[in-house]
Amino acid sequence: MNGLFDDNSLLHKYLQQGRKNFMGGSNFGYGKIKSLNKHSGRYRATLKNIASKALGHSSFLLMCAGSGALFLSNILTKKYLSPQDYLFLSYFITITTILSSFALGGMEQLIIRYCKHTNNTIEIDKTSLISIIAAMTISLIASPLITTTLLPSSLAAPWILLLTLSFSLSLINYNVARVRSEFVEAQISSGTWKFAAFFGVLVCCFKFSDNLQTTLLFGMVLAGALNIYLIKKNISSLVVVNTGSSTISTGLAFSFSLAIMTVLGTFDRVLAEKLSGQDLFAEYVYFSMVLIFPFNMIASYVGFREAIFFKNNFSADLIKRKAWNLFLKITIIFIIFGGAVYTLSPLINLKVTWINMTLSYVLVCTKCIYSIFSSVMGSRASAKEIWTSNLYSAAAIIAITAIFIALDNNITINSLLALFIILWSSRTIIFINTVLSKQHA
């Protein structure tokens, strides 16, 4: 029996050969382990690469989260709360959209243009600082008066005053953080109100409160408190310097430019409310928030990141290539997203047709292409070029809108979309011509 299992026995040789046949050879263990380690290394490298890219675009992910929160706020309010609640939300979104871009009248753009980040400090020109403080003071006085005149059925003046203060601080924090390349902090400052609005809507949907207005405004107070904290932190890093440069002309040019952008961003809603009443106003806001707003976010992000890039890099070929690549990406995203919206439209109470979807696609493509050229203008154009482009754009907006109102007595979602395609196209063409006609130094 002992000889049966020794190294020279037939049974032992048979078992050894069977093990080799089963494992694919005597080097199976080493070869397979090596192969597994190789594949494991590839997977780890892939995951590391994905994680690295995600962290590199964490500000974009945060922007997506905030926009997604506002997107869901609209759908939940439309589906589960009353028509009066959604009408209030429509007014609220319109007002906050205006304030999120124009609370400081465009003077915050001076931070991007003239501030310098050295070590742990931000050098700000004295004239720029005075211009920003003056703009905030004027805005706190004018904003409640203008808003209650344009949209008298919306928020009370004291709440508009508090919102104006909160968004003014947000714009300062947002741009100081961008100069420091702290893009995540910038998005936190500018997007907190969207999360606050979402949680306010959730509170009402779960019946913890039956007053959407009070709940939303309480959330805005919390968002304002965060901006007060951030402004205290950022002020400590500011160093006021006297450069002797004249920034007022550039600041006024930015203000004029942003006033036009605010009109292009919200005037369609004001037209709907003024010319057709609250029903079309609420319907148009819901349509635009579901189908167009996500792409406004992409356009904003492009301008957010590219303004810093083009501040140090410029060539006509580079701009054209970026614009073309963005157009292709937007087309693919819209086909996927638009198809999903069209399929789910009965569930989310959205009235869509192939016509208004096609018009929406043209509009979002135009806005996104514009964002490329706008970022170049904002970071490199002279005050004279900004003024000239905006004067042409303002004239086009006034003329086109006047013709539209005179010819179209029946305002619809489709006619509003067509109008703003023409308005955005005119501004985009003007900016393209300005950017490509001269290599900015």
Secondary structure as a PSIPRED ss2 file (coil, helix, strand):
# PSIPRED VFORMAT (PSIPRED V4.0)

   1 M C   1.000  0.000  0.000
   2 N H   0.000  1.000  0.000
   3 G H   0.000  1.000  0.000
   4 L H   0.000  1.000  0.000
   5 F C   1.000  0.000  0.000
   6 D C   1.000  0.000  0.000
   7 D C   1.000  0.000  0.000
   8 N C   1.000  0.000  0.000
   9 S C   1.000  0.000  0.000
  10 L H   0.000  1.000  0.000
  11 L H   0.000  1.000  0.000
  12 H H   0.000  1.000  0.000
  13 K H   0.000  1.000  0.000
  14 Y H   0.000  1.000  0.000
  15 L H   0.000  1.000  0.000
  16 Q H   0.000  1.000  0.000
  17 Q H   0.000  1.000  0.000
  18 G H   0.000  1.000  0.000
  19 R H   0.000  1.000  0.000
  20 K H   0.000  1.000  0.000
  21 N H   0.000  1.000  0.000
  22 F H   0.000  1.000  0.000
  23 M H   0.000  1.000  0.000
  24 G C   1.000  0.000  0.000
  25 G C   1.000  0.000  0.000
  26 S C   1.000  0.000  0.000
  27 N C   1.000  0.000  0.000
  28 F H   0.000  1.000  0.000
  29 G H   0.000  1.000  0.000
  30 Y H   0.000  1.000  0.000
  31 G H   0.000  1.000  0.000
  32 K H   0.000  1.000  0.000
  33 I H   0.000  1.000  0.000
  34 K H   0.000  1.000  0.000
  35 S H   0.000  1.000  0.000
  36 L H   0.000  1.000  0.000
  37 N H   0.000  1.000  0.000
  38 K H   0.000  1.000  0.000
  39 H H   0.000  1.000  0.000
  40 S H   0.000  1.000  0.000
  41 G H   0.000  1.000  0.000
  42 R H   0.000  1.000  0.000
  43 Y H   0.000  1.000  0.000
  44 R H   0.000  1.000  0.000
  45 A H   0.000  1.000  0.000
  46 T H   0.000  1.000  0.000
  47 L H   0.000  1.000  0.000
  48 K H   0.000  1.000  0.000
  49 N H   0.000  1.000  0.000
  50 I H   0.000  1.000  0.000
  51 A H   0.000  1.000  0.000
  52 S H   0.000  1.000  0.000
  53 K H   0.000  1.000  0.000
  54 A H   0.000  1.000  0.000
  55 L H   0.000  1.000  0.000
  56 G H   0.000  1.000  0.000
  57 H C   1.000  0.000  0.000
  58 S H   0.000  1.000  0.000
  59 S H   0.000  1.000  0.000
  60 F H   0.000  1.000  0.000
  61 L H   0.000  1.000  0.000
  62 L H   0.000  1.000  0.000
  63 M H   0.000  1.000  0.000
  64 C H   0.000  1.000  0.000
  65 A H   0.000  1.000  0.000
  66 G H   0.000  1.000  0.000
  67 S H   0.000  1.000  0.000
  68 G H   0.000  1.000  0.000
  69 A H   0.000  1.000  0.000
  70 L H   0.000  1.000  0.000
  71 F H   0.000  1.000  0.000
  72 L H   0.000  1.000  0.000
  73 S H   0.000  1.000  0.000
  74 N H   0.000  1.000  0.000
  75 I H   0.000  1.000  0.000
  76 L H   0.000  1.000  0.000
  77 T H   0.000  1.000  0.000
  78 K H   0.000  1.000  0.000
  79 K H   0.000  1.000  0.000
  80 Y H   0.000  1.000  0.000
  81 L C   1.000  0.000  0.000
  82 S C   1.000  0.000  0.000
  83 P H   0.000  1.000  0.000
  84 Q H   0.000  1.000  0.000
  85 D H   0.000  1.000  0.000
  86 Y H   0.000  1.000  0.000
  87 L H   0.000  1.000  0.000
  88 F H   0.000  1.000  0.000
  89 L H   0.000  1.000  0.000
  90 S H   0.000  1.000  0.000
  91 Y H   0.000  1.000  0.000
  92 F H   0.000  1.000  0.000
  93 I H   0.000  1.000  0.000
  94 T H   0.000  1.000  0.000
  95 I H   0.000  1.000  0.000
  96 T H   0.000  1.000  0.000
  97 T H   0.000  1.000  0.000
  98 I H   0.000  1.000  0.000
  99 L H   0.000  1.000  0.000
 100 S H   0.000  1.000  0.000
 101 S H   0.000  1.000  0.000
 102 F H   0.000  1.000  0.000
 103 A C   1.000  0.000  0.000
 104 L C   1.000  0.000  0.000
 105 G C   1.000  0.000  0.000
 106 G C   1.000  0.000  0.000
 107 M C   1.000  0.000  0.000
 108 E C   1.000  0.000  0.000
 109 Q H   0.000  1.000  0.000
 110 L H   0.000  1.000  0.000
 111 I H   0.000  1.000  0.000
 112 I H   0.000  1.000  0.000
 113 R H   0.000  1.000  0.000
 114 Y H   0.000  1.000  0.000
 115 C C   1.000  0.000  0.000
 116 K E   0.000  0.000  1.000
 117 H E   0.000  0.000  1.000
 118 T E   0.000  0.000  1.000
 119 N C   1.000  0.000  0.000
 120 N C   1.000  0.000  0.000
 121 T E   0.000  0.000  1.000
 122 I E   0.000  0.000  1.000
 123 E E   0.000  0.000  1.000
 124 I E   0.000  0.000  1.000
 125 D E   0.000  0.000  1.000
 126 K H   0.000  1.000  0.000
 127 T H   0.000  1.000  0.000
 128 S H   0.000  1.000  0.000
 129 L H   0.000  1.000  0.000
 130 I H   0.000  1.000  0.000
 131 S H   0.000  1.000  0.000
 132 I H   0.000  1.000  0.000
 133 I H   0.000  1.000  0.000
 134 A H   0.000  1.000  0.000
 135 A H   0.000  1.000  0.000
 136 M H   0.000  1.000  0.000
 137 T H   0.000  1.000  0.000
 138 I H   0.000  1.000  0.000
 139 S H   0.000  1.000  0.000
 140 L H   0.000  1.000  0.000
 141 I H   0.000  1.000  0.000
 142 A H   0.000  1.000  0.000
 143 S H   0.000  1.000  0.000
 144 P H   0.000  1.000  0.000
 145 L H   0.000  1.000  0.000
 146 I H   0.000  1.000  0.000
 147 T H   0.000  1.000  0.000
 148 T H   0.000  1.000  0.000
 149 T H   0.000  1.000  0.000
 150 L H   0.000  1.000  0.000
 151 L C   1.000  0.000  0.000
 152 P C   1.000  0.000  0.000
 153 S C   1.000  0.000  0.000
 154 S C   1.000  0.000  0.000
 155 L C   1.000  0.000  0.000
 156 A C   1.000  0.000  0.000
 157 A H   0.000  1.000  0.000
 158 P H   0.000  1.000  0.000
 159 W H   0.000  1.000  0.000
 160 I H   0.000  1.000  0.000
 161 L H   0.000  1.000  0.000
 162 L H   0.000  1.000  0.000
 163 L H   0.000  1.000  0.000
 164 T H   0.000  1.000  0.000
 165 L H   0.000  1.000  0.000
 166 S H   0.000  1.000  0.000
 167 F H   0.000  1.000  0.000
 168 S H   0.000  1.000  0.000
 169 L H   0.000  1.000  0.000
 170 S H   0.000  1.000  0.000
 171 L H   0.000  1.000  0.000
 172 I H   0.000  1.000  0.000
 173 N H   0.000  1.000  0.000
 174 Y H   0.000  1.000  0.000
 175 N H   0.000  1.000  0.000
 176 V H   0.000  1.000  0.000
 177 A H   0.000  1.000  0.000
 178 R H   0.000  1.000  0.000
 179 V H   0.000  1.000  0.000
 180 R C   1.000  0.000  0.000
 181 S C   1.000  0.000  0.000
 182 E C   1.000  0.000  0.000
 183 F H   0.000  1.000  0.000
 184 V H   0.000  1.000  0.000
 185 E H   0.000  1.000  0.000
 186 A H   0.000  1.000  0.000
 187 Q H   0.000  1.000  0.000
 188 I H   0.000  1.000  0.000
 189 S H   0.000  1.000  0.000
 190 S H   0.000  1.000  0.000
 191 G H   0.000  1.000  0.000
 192 T H   0.000  1.000  0.000
 193 W H   0.000  1.000  0.000
 194 K H   0.000  1.000  0.000
 195 F H   0.000  1.000  0.000
 196 A H   0.000  1.000  0.000
 197 A H   0.000  1.000  0.000
 198 F H   0.000  1.000  0.000
 199 F H   0.000  1.000  0.000
 200 G H   0.000  1.000  0.000
 201 V H   0.000  1.000  0.000
 202 L H   0.000  1.000  0.000
 203 V H   0.000  1.000  0.000
 204 C H   0.000  1.000  0.000
 205 C H   0.000  1.000  0.000
 206 F C   1.000  0.000  0.000
 207 K C   1.000  0.000  0.000
 208 F C   1.000  0.000  0.000
 209 S C   1.000  0.000  0.000
 210 D C   1.000  0.000  0.000
 211 N C   1.000  0.000  0.000
 212 L H   0.000  1.000  0.000
 213 Q H   0.000  1.000  0.000
 214 T H   0.000  1.000  0.000
 215 T H   0.000  1.000  0.000
 216 L H   0.000  1.000  0.000
 217 L H   0.000  1.000  0.000
 218 F H   0.000  1.000  0.000
 219 G H   0.000  1.000  0.000
 220 M H   0.000  1.000  0.000
 221 V H   0.000  1.000  0.000
 222 L H   0.000  1.000  0.000
 223 A H   0.000  1.000  0.000
 224 G H   0.000  1.000  0.000
 225 A H   0.000  1.000  0.000
 226 L H   0.000  1.000  0.000
 227 N H   0.000  1.000  0.000
 228 I H   0.000  1.000  0.000
 229 Y H   0.000  1.000  0.000
 230 L H   0.000  1.000  0.000
 231 I H   0.000  1.000  0.000
 232 K H   0.000  1.000  0.000
 233 K H   0.000  1.000  0.000
 234 N H   0.000  1.000  0.000
 235 I H   0.000  1.000  0.000
 236 S C   1.000  0.000  0.000
 237 S C   1.000  0.000  0.000
 238 L E   0.000  0.000  1.000
 239 V E   0.000  0.000  1.000
 240 V E   0.000  0.000  1.000
 241 V E   0.000  0.000  1.000
 242 N C   1.000  0.000  0.000
 243 T C   1.000  0.000  0.000
 244 G C   1.000  0.000  0.000
 245 S C   1.000  0.000  0.000
 246 S C   1.000  0.000  0.000
 247 T C   1.000  0.000  0.000
 248 I H   0.000  1.000  0.000
 249 S H   0.000  1.000  0.000
 250 T H   0.000  1.000  0.000
 251 G H   0.000  1.000  0.000
 252 L H   0.000  1.000  0.000
 253 A H   0.000  1.000  0.000
 254 F H   0.000  1.000  0.000
 255 S H   0.000  1.000  0.000
 256 F H   0.000  1.000  0.000
 257 S H   0.000  1.000  0.000
 258 L H   0.000  1.000  0.000
 259 A H   0.000  1.000  0.000
 260 I H   0.000  1.000  0.000
 261 M H   0.000  1.000  0.000
 262 T H   0.000  1.000  0.000
 263 V H   0.000  1.000  0.000
 264 L H   0.000  1.000  0.000
 265 G H   0.000  1.000  0.000
 266 T H   0.000  1.000  0.000
 267 F H   0.000  1.000  0.000
 268 D H   0.000  1.000  0.000
 269 R H   0.000  1.000  0.000
 270 V H   0.000  1.000  0.000
 271 L H   0.000  1.000  0.000
 272 A H   0.000  1.000  0.000
 273 E H   0.000  1.000  0.000
 274 K H   0.000  1.000  0.000
 275 L H   0.000  1.000  0.000
 276 S H   0.000  1.000  0.000
 277 G C   1.000  0.000  0.000
 278 Q H   0.000  1.000  0.000
 279 D H   0.000  1.000  0.000
 280 L H   0.000  1.000  0.000
 281 F H   0.000  1.000  0.000
 282 A H   0.000  1.000  0.000
 283 E H   0.000  1.000  0.000
 284 Y H   0.000  1.000  0.000
 285 V H   0.000  1.000  0.000
 286 Y H   0.000  1.000  0.000
 287 F H   0.000  1.000  0.000
 288 S H   0.000  1.000  0.000
 289 M H   0.000  1.000  0.000
 290 V H   0.000  1.000  0.000
 291 L H   0.000  1.000  0.000
 292 I C   1.000  0.000  0.000
 293 F H   0.000  1.000  0.000
 294 P H   0.000  1.000  0.000
 295 F H   0.000  1.000  0.000
 296 N H   0.000  1.000  0.000
 297 M H   0.000  1.000  0.000
 298 I H   0.000  1.000  0.000
 299 A H   0.000  1.000  0.000
 300 S H   0.000  1.000  0.000
 301 Y H   0.000  1.000  0.000
 302 V H   0.000  1.000  0.000
 303 G H   0.000  1.000  0.000
 304 F H   0.000  1.000  0.000
 305 R H   0.000  1.000  0.000
 306 E H   0.000  1.000  0.000
 307 A H   0.000  1.000  0.000
 308 I H   0.000  1.000  0.000
 309 F H   0.000  1.000  0.000
 310 F H   0.000  1.000  0.000
 311 K H   0.000  1.000  0.000
 312 N H   0.000  1.000  0.000
 313 N C   1.000  0.000  0.000
 314 F C   1.000  0.000  0.000
 315 S C   1.000  0.000  0.000
 316 A H   0.000  1.000  0.000
 317 D H   0.000  1.000  0.000
 318 L H   0.000  1.000  0.000
 319 I H   0.000  1.000  0.000
 320 K H   0.000  1.000  0.000
 321 R H   0.000  1.000  0.000
 322 K H   0.000  1.000  0.000
 323 A H   0.000  1.000  0.000
 324 W H   0.000  1.000  0.000
 325 N H   0.000  1.000  0.000
 326 L H   0.000  1.000  0.000
 327 F H   0.000  1.000  0.000
 328 L H   0.000  1.000  0.000
 329 K H   0.000  1.000  0.000
 330 I H   0.000  1.000  0.000
 331 T H   0.000  1.000  0.000
 332 I H   0.000  1.000  0.000
 333 I H   0.000  1.000  0.000
 334 F H   0.000  1.000  0.000
 335 I H   0.000  1.000  0.000
 336 I H   0.000  1.000  0.000
 337 F H   0.000  1.000  0.000
 338 G H   0.000  1.000  0.000
 339 G H   0.000  1.000  0.000
 340 A H   0.000  1.000  0.000
 341 V H   0.000  1.000  0.000
 342 Y H   0.000  1.000  0.000
 343 T H   0.000  1.000  0.000
 344 L H   0.000  1.000  0.000
 345 S C   1.000  0.000  0.000
 346 P C   1.000  0.000  0.000
 347 L C   1.000  0.000  0.000
 348 I C   1.000  0.000  0.000
 349 N C   1.000  0.000  0.000
 350 L C   1.000  0.000  0.000
 351 K C   1.000  0.000  0.000
 352 V C   1.000  0.000  0.000
 353 T C   1.000  0.000  0.000
 354 W H   0.000  1.000  0.000
 355 I H   0.000  1.000  0.000
 356 N H   0.000  1.000  0.000
 357 M H   0.000  1.000  0.000
 358 T H   0.000  1.000  0.000
 359 L H   0.000  1.000  0.000
 360 S H   0.000  1.000  0.000
 361 Y H   0.000  1.000  0.000
 362 V H   0.000  1.000  0.000
 363 L H   0.000  1.000  0.000
 364 V H   0.000  1.000  0.000
 365 C H   0.000  1.000  0.000
 366 T H   0.000  1.000  0.000
 367 K H   0.000  1.000  0.000
 368 C H   0.000  1.000  0.000
 369 I H   0.000  1.000  0.000
 370 Y H   0.000  1.000  0.000
 371 S H   0.000  1.000  0.000
 372 I H   0.000  1.000  0.000
 373 F H   0.000  1.000  0.000
 374 S H   0.000  1.000  0.000
 375 S H   0.000  1.000  0.000
 376 V H   0.000  1.000  0.000
 377 M H   0.000  1.000  0.000
 378 G H   0.000  1.000  0.000
 379 S H   0.000  1.000  0.000
 380 R H   0.000  1.000  0.000
 381 A C   1.000  0.000  0.000
 382 S C   1.000  0.000  0.000
 383 A H   0.000  1.000  0.000
 384 K H   0.000  1.000  0.000
 385 E H   0.000  1.000  0.000
 386 I H   0.000  1.000  0.000
 387 W H   0.000  1.000  0.000
 388 T H   0.000  1.000  0.000
 389 S H   0.000  1.000  0.000
 390 N H   0.000  1.000  0.000
 391 L H   0.000  1.000  0.000
 392 Y H   0.000  1.000  0.000
 393 S H   0.000  1.000  0.000
 394 A H   0.000  1.000  0.000
 395 A H   0.000  1.000  0.000
 396 A H   0.000  1.000  0.000
 397 I H   0.000  1.000  0.000
 398 I H   0.000  1.000  0.000
 399 A H   0.000  1.000  0.000
 400 I H   0.000  1.000  0.000
 401 T H   0.000  1.000  0.000
 402 A H   0.000  1.000  0.000
 403 I H   0.000  1.000  0.000
 404 F H   0.000  1.000  0.000
 405 I H   0.000  1.000  0.000
 406 A H   0.000  1.000  0.000
 407 L H   0.000  1.000  0.000
 408 D C   1.000  0.000  0.000
 409 N C   1.000  0.000  0.000
 410 N C   1.000  0.000  0.000
 411 I C   1.000  0.000  0.000
 412 T C   1.000  0.000  0.000
 413 I H   0.000  1.000  0.000
 414 N H   0.000  1.000  0.000
 415 S H   0.000  1.000  0.000
 416 L H   0.000  1.000  0.000
 417 L H   0.000  1.000  0.000
 418 A H   0.000  1.000  0.000
 419 L H   0.000  1.000  0.000
 420 F H   0.000  1.000  0.000
 421 I H   0.000  1.000  0.000
 422 I H   0.000  1.000  0.000
 423 L H   0.000  1.000  0.000
 424 W H   0.000  1.000  0.000
 425 S H   0.000  1.000  0.000
 426 S H   0.000  1.000  0.000
 427 R H   0.000  1.000  0.000
 428 T H   0.000  1.000  0.000
 429 I H   0.000  1.000  0.000
 430 I H   0.000  1.000  0.000
 431 F H   0.000  1.000  0.000
 432 I H   0.000  1.000  0.000
 433 N H   0.000  1.000  0.000
 434 T H   0.000  1.000  0.000
 435 V H   0.000  1.000  0.000
 436 L H   0.000  1.000  0.000
 437 S C   1.000  0.000  0.000
 438 K C   1.000  0.000  0.000
 439 Q C   1.000  0.000  0.000
 440 H C   1.000  0.000  0.000
 441 A C   1.000  0.000  0.000
